[in-house]
């Protein structure tokens, strides 16, 4: 499965509840971590997480923790969890001398990961910023996409308020690192007000996620945010996407309108939109409380 054993590495992960291996794949835009679990002879499902999250320990754990969903996914797919550069557990800070990444670079990285594992056609599932990256990948490499699941996907270029919000986080990360102010902004992105303290205290899930954010390298999160903040508008190209597309829009998500806009610009013959009431949707995927607390 891996041809460049000398250039790339793979490591067994014993702390993950499902069996698999973490591969570090060298791409044209730097190394990228991919956690693979399942039977490689089965159809491939590619996942990509949101900003400051990673695939194996936070973004999809809540989904894969439940036996029913784990059994369904693992029975039908081999799952390839791709992390944004420098977002994997134990990642080192990326050198400031490295050129900044663009969303096009990130989408091309996904294609290089497919080449590395010898994958021709894949299913994809992404959350927010990760959904945008996979949508861009699907538009660039349509012959490699079987279908795509997008959760609160970004679509247009940032509006002025989102651009300012992200710019503020980038500047604070640069000067102060992953401080409580940045964590609060990220948690607002992930969780609804009720979980963040609407009842007078943060839920255990939010507290655990806050602790996890301490493990992120500030410069690495900053680079991903900068790329997302300079993203291009996909609206005019979406009707060219002919693969089956399932879009989930959480009513309380910051990007609910973006998800609706995304769906409205798709060819309706290939698209289904699911609006989830009283939900940000990120929070129901992000993590299972007891799993995080024990980590």
N, C-alpha and C positions, 0 to 999 in steps of 0.2 A: 504493500500500500504506500510505503514511503520510499521514494527513490534516492533522495539526497540525505542519507543518514549521517553523512559527515558534516553537512552544512546545517542540518536541523536536528532537534533533539526531542525525545519523548520521555515523559516522566509519569510513573504510576502515582495516582492520588488516592491515598487510603482514607482521607477524611471525607470524601464525597460519598453520600449514601448509595449512589448507583455506580456500578463498575464502569471503568473507562480509563482513558489515558489522556494526559495533556501533551500536546505537541506544540513546539515552538517552530513556526514556519517562517523562514527568511523570505521576504518578498522584496520587490523593487523599491518599496517605501519603508523598509525596516521590518524587524521581526514582529510576528503577531501570534498570540496564544490561541490555540484551538483545543477545546476539550471534547473528546469523541467518546460517546457511549452507545452501545448497541452492536448489532450484527452488521458488519460492513457490507454484507451481501444484500441487505435490504435497502429500499429507497432512502435517499439522504434528505434530512431536514436540517436546514441551516438556520441558526438563531443569531440575533445581534441585539445587544442590550442598549439601554438608554445611557445618558451621560452619567459618569462616575459610578456606574454599576458594572458588575461583570456577570457573565452568564452562569458560571458554575456555582457561585456561592450566594448570589443575591437576587438576580433578576427573575430567574425561572424556577427557583427552588420551591416556591409556593405551589406552582403548577405541578411540578414533578414529584412533590412530596406525597400527594394523595395517591393511594394504590391504584384506584380506578384509572386516573389519567396516566399514571406512569405505565401501567400495564398496556393501555391502549396505544400510547406513543411508542413504547419500546417494542411492542409486538409488531408494529407496522413500519417503524423507521429506525435507521441509524442516525443519531442526532449529533450534529457538529456545532458546538457552541463557540462562536467566534467572539473574542473580546476586542474592544477598541484598543489601539496600541497603548501599552503600558497600564492597562486596567486589570490585568490578571493578579491573582494573589501573589504577594511577594515581589511584585514588579519593582525594578529599579527606576530611578528618575531618568527620563530621556534627556540627553545632552541638549543644552540650549543652542548648540551649534548645528543641530539637525534642522533642515529646512522645514517650514510649517507644512502641515498636511492640508489638503483640500478634500471636500466631499467626493470629488471624482477619484482622487487617490484612494480613499477608503473603499469606494465601490470596486475599483480595480484590484484592491487587495483581496476582496472576496473572490474575484475571478481567479486570482493566483492560488488561493487556498483550494479551490475546486480542482485546479490543475495539479496541485501537489498530491491530492488524494485520488486523482484519476476519476473525478466525478464529472459526468456529462450533463445530466439534467437533475435539478433539485427542487424540493419544496423550500420555502423560506418563511420565517416568522420573526418579526421585529417589533420593538416597543419604542414609540416616540422617535427620538433621534435615530435609533437603530432601525426603525421602520422606514425612515427616510433613506438611509444608506441602502437598504435592501430594495426599496422601490427604484432608486437610481440604478442599482445593479441590474434589476429586472429590465429597465428600459434600455440599458446599454447592451445587455447580453440576453436578448429575448429567447434565443434558441436554447438557452440553458435553464429556463424556468418552466416548471410544471404547474406551479400555483404559489400563491403568497398570502400569508395571514399578517395583517397590519393592525397594531393596537395603538389607538390614538396617534396616527401617523402625522408627521409634519409634511407640508406640501409646498407652501409658498415661501418666498424669501421672508426673513423675519420682519414683522411689523416694527414700528419705532419703539414700542414699549418692550417687546421681547428682545430686540437688539440692545436696548439700554440695560435691561435686566441681565443679559448675558455678559455685556461689556463690563458691568459692575462686578460680576462674579470673577471674570478674568483678571481684572485689576486687583481685587482683594486677594485672590489666589496668588498673584505674583508677589505682592508685598507682605502678606500675612500668612499664606498657606491655607490649609484646610481648617480655618477657624470656625467658631460657632456661628458666625454671621453667614458664612458660605453654606454650612450645613443646614441652617434654617431655610435658606433659599432653595436648596436642593430638596429638602423634605417637603416644602410647599409644592414642589413639582411632582413629587411622588405620591403624596398622601392627601386625603380630604381633611378639612378642618377638624372634624370630629375625632379622627385618629391622632391629629397633631396636638390636641389639647383643648378641644371644644368643651370637654367635660371638666376642665380644670387641671388636667394632667395628661401627659403624653402616654399613649398606649405602649405596651411592652414591645410591640413590633417596631414602632417608631424609635424608641430608645435603642433597640438593638441595631437598627439601621444607622442611627447616629454614630454608634460605636464603630460600625463597619467602615464608615466614611473616613475614620481616622487612619485606616490602612491605605488609603489612596495617596499616590504621589501627586502633589499639587500641580506640578508642571505638566504631568501627563493628562490630568483632567482639563487643565487650561488649554492644551493643544486640541483636544477633542471639541471643547466648547468653541474655540476660535474657528475651527473648520465648520461647525454647525451654524455659527453666527454669520458666516460668509456664504451660506448655501444658495443655490440657484432655485428659481421657481420651476416646479415640474408641471404646473397646471396644463400648459399647452400641449404637453407630450403624452399625457396620461391616456388619451383615447387610443394611442398606438399600442398600449399594453393589452395583449390578447389572452393572457393567461387567466385562469380562475383566481379571483381575488376576494378575500373575506376581510372586511374592515370592522373592527370593534371601536365604538366611540363611547367612552365613559362620560356620563352627563356632567360630572363634577371635575373632569379633567381640564387642565389649562388649555389643552389643545383640542377640545371638543369641536369647535367651529372649524379647525383645520381638518379634522377627520371627515366632517360633513362635506367640506369643500372638496377634499380629495375624492370622496365617493361620487359627488355630483359631476366631476370632470371625467369619470371613467365611463367606458362603454358598459351600459347596463346589462348587456347580454352576458358579461363575464364577471359581474360584480354583485356582491351581497353586502349590505350594511346592517350591522346589529348595534342598536343604541341601548346602552345599559344604564338604567336609572339608578340614581343615588350611588354612583360608583365612579372612581377615578380610573379604574381598571389597572393602572400601574400597581396599586396597593394590593390587589388580589393576586397578582402574579409575583410580586417582589420577593416575598419570603414567608416562611412559616415561623411563628413566634418561637416555639420551643426549639426549633432547629438552630435559629440564630443565637439564642441565649446560651445554648450549650456549646456553640462553636468557639 
